[in-house]
Amino acid sequence: MPHYQQVGQVPRKRHTVFRSDDGHRFHEELMGQKGFSSRSALLYHRHSPAAITAIEAVATPSFAATPDHPLTPRHLRTGELAPAADLVSGRRVLLANADLRIGFVSAGDTSPLYRNATGDELLYVQQGSAMLESVFGAMRVEAGDYVVVPAGTTHRWVPEGRVDALVVEARGHINPPRRYLSSDGQFLEHAPYCERDLRAPDRPLLVEGEHIEVLVRSAGGLSRHTHRHHPFDVVGWDGALYPWALNIHDFEPIVGRIHQPPPVHQTFEGPGFVVCSFVPRLFDFHPDAVKIPYHHANTDSDEVLFYSAGNFMSRAGSGIGVGSISYHPAGFVHGPQPGSFEASVPQSRTEEVAVMIDTFAPLGVTDAARAVSAPDYPWSWARDPAT
């Protein structure tokens, strides 16, 4: 899990009076998870973070994620989704259940100040770069970065040009897999990434302003709170709860003599789902190894793959390419496309980069997803590999 950090000014003892040099008293905020029995941070504001002057309801974009009936594997072509204004309001939900929403966004404008009170968010930056500004400070992110934004974090996205991103909105918290961590929370030696690979804000971001609007997402929908003072007034913070980033190219692949199962690629876990990273790696090196994935039936999960970069040999001939999303629901036996085995025989490594999300409850499919589904994808396994 993210480790302890101290940024900016904090008092020597927590929950004690803390003043500036001119005698101004800072306001302490404890931001904690699971009823303050899990990760937390202490933030020191110039002004009361609870001082709001107005509340109003905001129209919440509607979407219907309906059962995938008849059961259909899908190739979602994200390039056909219309560009949006910003990385918050422009998200298009494609697949969803009670545990998470999976969407995509392509946008270039600065987002409104935003706070998601329903769960953590995970953005995978496919293209472009941006500054994530928050009460914890600013952090630059770029292509290949996973960015975890904890629930309740007031933040905004400031793109440096157009940014394309895969978005996972959880109904709970997103963390590194528990099996990678010691009982004290340190990454273990077998983990495919560690504390050195994580980035976080490293200095306060102080912004002046009054009557500042913040878009808040809760279980009931969207609201707008007007804060008397700008929320970015934190002079310092410490703790183990904050936004953090991991670049997918810092994930170290695990390989073996024969094909390794998907859990070796796991990168994050959330309530009801896992996220895995497929990165360039050596192929299996047993002399008779079958280097491509075997056919498999996801009896307890739906599988979603976002294809980020490289050569997706096991999907050759299916129409899938960079920016595609494949959706293989439980109840559908899937595997490599025809001709993939023959193409893999002389190869010693794969150069693919992809993000996989496996859910443990069925996903619903939205109208937006159906509109960008490739109509011929379900039949792609039945084609002659020579065609």
MARVEX-540525 format. One line per 2 residues: number of its first residue (from 1); their letters; for each residue z, y, x negated of C-alpha. Coordinates in steps of 0.05 Angstrom, whole numbers. Layout:
! MARVEX-540525
NUM) a) Z Y X  ...
END
This chain:
! MARVEX-540525
1) mp) 0 0 0  -7 73 -24
3) hy) 48 86 -73  98 143 -78
5) qq) 68 212 -94  97 281 -103
7) vg) 51 341 -94  70 415 -98
9) qv) 140 441 -89  196 398 -60
11) pr) 271 404 -65  311 358 -110
13) kr) 347 327 -50  314 311 17
15) ht) 340 342 81  371 400 44
17) vf) 357 475 50  294 493 12
19) rs) 275 566 1  221 604 -35
21) dd) 237 652 -91  241 709 -41
23) gh) 290 671 3  242 646 57
25) rf) 266 579 84  213 524 88
27) he) 210 478 148  216 404 132
29) el) 174 353 171  185 278 167
31) mg) 120 242 184  136 168 191
33) qk) 107 103 218  138 48 262
35) gf) 197 88 285  211 114 215
37) ss) 221 42 190  157 40 149
39) rs) 118 88 105  134 161 110
41) al) 124 229 78  165 293 77
43) ly) 124 357 83  150 428 72
45) hr) 117 481 116  121 556 110
47) hs) 126 559 186  149 512 241
49) pa) 95 459 252  119 453 325
51) ai) 105 526 342  47 522 391
53) ta) 26 577 440  -23 542 486
55) ie) -44 473 510  -107 455 548
57) av) -144 392 567  -211 379 534
59) at) -267 340 565  -267 272 531
61) ps) -335 242 515  -342 180 557
63) fa) -370 114 537  -368 45 567
65) at) -361 -15 521  -380 -71 568
67) pd) -380 -146 554  -438 -172 512
69) hp) -470 -210 570  -514 -248 562
71) lt) -485 -265 493  -533 -232 444
73) pr) -534 -223 369  -557 -153 353
75) hl) -588 -111 298  -567 -38 310
77) rt) -613 12 277  -567 71 262
79) ge) -626 113 238  -648 119 310
81) la) -583 154 330  -591 229 339
83) pa) -559 273 285  -495 308 308
85) ad) -459 373 292  -395 349 257
87) lv) -360 286 234  -309 287 291
89) sg) -344 308 355  -410 275 334
91) rr) -386 203 329  -425 152 370
93) vl) -384 92 390  -425 29 386
95) la) -375 -29 392  -303 -28 416
97) na) -244 -67 443  -171 -51 454
99) dl) -156 -54 379  -211 -9 350
101) ri) -274 30 360  -333 23 312
103) gf) -382 80 309  -430 119 266
105) vs) -442 192 254  -492 235 216
107) ag) -471 308 212  -468 370 167
109) dt) -423 422 200  -349 434 188
111) sp) -309 396 240  -254 426 282
113) ly) -182 415 260  -166 346 287
115) rn) -107 300 295  -113 229 320
117) at) -47 206 350  -71 137 371
119) gd) -80 105 303  -108 109 232
121) el) -181 123 219  -225 91 165
123) ly) -290 125 146  -341 93 99
125) vq) -385 147 70  -456 120 69
127) qg) -491 183 45  -470 253 22
129) sa) -405 283 1  -350 324 35
131) ml) -281 354 27  -227 323 70
133) es) -178 381 82  -111 364 111
135) vf) -37 384 112  -32 341 49
137) ga) -84 381 11  -159 374 -3
139) mr) -194 312 -28  -268 306 -45
141) ve) -303 243 -21  -373 217 -35
143) ag) -421 161 -21  -388 93 -26
145) dy) -318 118 -10  -272 87 41
147) vv) -226 141 67  -162 124 105
149) vp) -134 181 148  -65 163 175
151) ag) -50 173 248  -21 242 263
153) tt) -53 276 202  -80 345 219
155) hr) -146 350 181  -218 372 182
157) wv) -282 349 148  -323 400 107
159) pe) -389 367 89  -430 388 28
161) gr) -496 378 64  -509 321 112
163) vd) -460 263 113  -473 194 144
165) al) -411 152 157  -389 88 189
167) vv) -326 102 229  -269 55 248
169) ea) -216 84 295  -157 36 299
171) rg) -101 30 351  -50 23 295
173) hi) -47 26 220  -97 6 166
175) np) -69 -21 100  -89 -65 41
177) pr) -80 -139 57  -8 -161 51
179) ry) -27 -220 6  -49 -170 -47
181) ls) 20 -138 -50  87 -157 -80
183) sd) 149 -156 -37  161 -87 -66
185) gq) 92 -61 -47  58 -63 -115
187) fl) -12 -91 -121  -10 -161 -151
189) eh) -54 -185 -209  -101 -225 -164
191) ap) -116 -164 -120  -189 -140 -125
193) yc) -166 -68 -132  -101 -32 -151
195) er) -64 34 -152  -109 61 -207
197) dl) -169 57 -161  -138 98 -105
199) ra) -147 174 -98  -106 223 -57
201) pd) -97 299 -51  -64 324 -114
203) rp) -48 397 -97  -28 436 -35
205) ll) -80 470 8  -53 536 35
207) ve) -93 572 89  -70 635 125
209) ge) -83 645 198  -52 652 267
211) hi) -68 622 335  -105 563 306
213) ev) -135 510 351  -125 436 336
215) lv) -161 381 374  -112 324 388
217) rs) -132 254 410  -80 214 448
219) ag) -82 153 494  -97 199 552
221) gl) -157 233 520  -169 298 482
223) sr) -124 360 485  -127 426 448
225) ht) -63 455 419  -61 526 394
227) hr) -14 533 335  20 599 323
229) hh) 7 591 248  -46 552 210
231) pf) -23 479 200  -47 482 128
233) dv) 17 517 105  49 459 67
235) vg) 75 481 -1  93 410 -22
237) wd) 104 339 1  126 271 -24
239) ga) 126 200 0  79 141 10
241) ly) 42 164 73  -21 207 61
243) pw) -97 204 64  -127 162 9
245) al) -195 139 -16  -222 77 -50
247) ni) -294 73 -73  -328 7 -56
249) hd) -354 2 -127  -282 -3 -152
251) fe) -273 -67 -112  -276 -126 -161
253) pi) -313 -186 -132  -284 -256 -135
255) vg) -336 -310 -151  -334 -385 -161
257) ri) -375 -447 -176  -391 -455 -102
259) hq) -397 -405 -46  -332 -367 -33
261) pp) -308 -355 38  -307 -285 69
263) pv) -232 -274 60  -242 -264 -16
265) hq) -279 -200 2  -223 -172 46
267) tf) -207 -100 31  -164 -75 89
269) eg) -127 -104 148  -112 -71 215
271) pg) -84 -92 282  -134 -143 307
273) fv) -186 -136 252  -201 -140 178
275) vc) -251 -102 134  -287 -135 76
277) sf) -331 -108 20  -393 -143 -7
279) vp) -412 -114 -75  -459 -135 -132
281) rl) -433 -200 -161  -454 -264 -197
283) fd) -480 -319 -153  -444 -386 -150
285) fh) -454 -424 -215  -447 -498 -197
287) pd) -515 -529 -216  -526 -551 -143
289) av) -492 -491 -110  -523 -463 -47
291) ki) -520 -390 -65  -531 -360 4
293) py) -480 -361 60  -477 -425 100
295) hh) -487 -425 175  -422 -409 208
297) an) -392 -403 277  -340 -348 286
299) td) -297 -385 336  -242 -333 337
301) sd) -277 -268 317  -337 -223 325
303) ev) -371 -204 259  -400 -135 246
305) lf) -437 -120 180  -460 -51 158
307) ys) -514 -55 104  -503 1 55
309) ag) -548 -11 -6  -586 -64 -45
311) nf) -626 -126 -29  -600 -166 30
313) ms) -632 -231 12  -598 -273 66
315) ra) -627 -225 118  -698 -221 90
317) gs) -751 -220 145  -702 -199 199
319) gi) -717 -125 197  -648 -108 171
321) gv) -645 -56 116  -602 1 90
323) gs) -564 33 147  -570 -27 194
325) is) -512 -58 230  -513 -131 250
327) yh) -468 -157 306  -456 -232 311
329) pa) -409 -248 368  -363 -308 374
331) gf) -402 -364 407  -465 -352 366
333) vh) -477 -395 305  -510 -352 252
335) gp) -530 -358 180  -584 -340 130
337) qp) -654 -323 153  -710 -373 142
339) gs) -734 -372 70  -669 -345 42
341) fe) -649 -409 7  -716 -415 -29
343) as) -713 -342 -51  -642 -350 -78
345) vp) -655 -410 -124  -680 -372 -185
347) qs) -630 -314 -176  -566 -307 -217
349) rt) -534 -249 -179  -537 -209 -115
351) ee) -542 -133 -113  -521 -121 -42
353) va) -469 -70 -19  -444 -81 52
355) vm) -382 -70 95  -359 -125 143
357) id) -312 -117 201  -285 -180 234
359) tf) -247 -172 299  -201 -223 332
361) ap) -216 -201 403  -285 -195 433
363) lg) -322 -130 424  -355 -92 480
365) vt) -423 -62 470  -439 10 490
367) da) -503 38 519  -514 74 453
369) ar) -513 7 417  -560 -25 467
371) av) -609 33 459  -616 22 384
373) sa) -616 -55 386  -678 -86 355
375) pd) -708 -127 411  -735 -184 367
377) yp) -673 -195 324  -643 -253 365
379) ws) -706 -295 351  -710 -280 277
381) wa) -679 -347 256  -733 -385 294
383) rd) -791 -355 255  -832 -392 204
385) pa) -809 -365 136  -881 -355 116
387) t) -892 -304 172
END
